[in-house]
Amino acid sequence: MLDLAPLTAAPSPERASGIWRHAAMLPATTTRITLGEGNTPSVEWGGAPRLWLKLESMNPTLSFKDRGMALAVSAAVDAGAESLVVASTGNAAASAAAYAAAAGLGCRIIVGDSPGAAEKVRAAARFGARVARVDGDYSDAYRRAEQAEGPGVVNVTTTYQNPITAEAYRGIAAELVADLGHTPDRVVVPVGAGPLLRGIAQGFADLVAVGAARRVPAMIAVQSAAVAPLAAAWAAGDTPEQWEGALGAGGRWSTTRAGAIADALRGYERQGLITLAAVAATRGRVVTVTDEQIAAAEAALFSAGIWVEPSAAAALSAASRFASTKVSTVAVLTGHGAKAA
């Protein structure tokens, strides 16, 4: 249950840290695990008009996943869990391992083949996590993680498998309103399954409900053109039935540098409907970018002193299309490049 009565765009007056600065926007937990995640910088981008970059790459383990893990691990402790299991392309692995260590829980990481995952998985092992590799892609790792769930073992895979992780992203909306001094017109988010996008949209809806934001921005989902099940479904029509048909049909996807968002949704296609509904409700859209466009965005960011992974650069590539003097746009840069090197 969400208690929105005391909610404002300002941080909690109780001087809480991490995601708990906006605890009124989150499901209540008795335990509050934090490594200081959240409150990441919002930087105005000089390469396009009225475009800001939300640097989620500056979280403790260098990705937005830390917000979700802070909440999910806190809830797991409340539930009496002894250990966690997570399927990951890399970012969630490092994050789950770090927060499990902070909470004194065991952690098992299941990872498939993914470009750029090696450094992230090594980081997870340094935190004490057990790493299991599976033949195949993220969808194969996802199924293995489902099988590992059981008494005392909580699955914190960051699709909608554990829906509480998406709730942690609500606070990003409050941070953006505070940083920009206004409600942005568009928020561009790189997505695999898409809980980050939905969580941000819900956060803006919370703020609108208490008069702290004027509206929910148009949410724009970005996928790599090489692995784009949500974009294919979006292009198939305007109704959930059309989306479901397209997602169920699958697709022939190829490899991409943007491994962190390369999720074919194979075996859990219906989860994509949640994200598509969130996009549609905000009058947003789903777009794709090529690996060449991602590389160009990475280079532009490097020239400005900002190092992100390819999946994060996808947001800037797409946001640059929409930047205008008439509207304000935010690109959410989801992960640092240091772990993808």
Buried (B, 14 or more C-beta within 10 A) or exposed (E): EBEBEEBBBEBBEEEBBBBBBBBBBBBEBEEBBBBEBBBBBBBEBEBBBBBBBBBBBBBBBBBBBBBBBBBBBBBBBEEEBEBBBBBBBBBBBBBBBBBBBBBEBBBBBBBBBBBBBBBBBBBBBEBEBBBBBBEBBBBBBBBBBBEBBEEEBBBBBBBBBBBBBBBBBBBBBBBBBBBBEEBBBBBBBBBBBBBBBBBBBBBBBBBBEBEBBEEBBBBBBBBBBBBBBBBBBBBBEEEBEBBBEBBEEEBEBEBBBBBBBBBBBBEBBBBBBBBBBBBBEBEBBBBBBBBEBBBBBBEBBEEEEBBBBBBBBBBBBBBBBBBBEEBBBBBBBBBBBBBBE
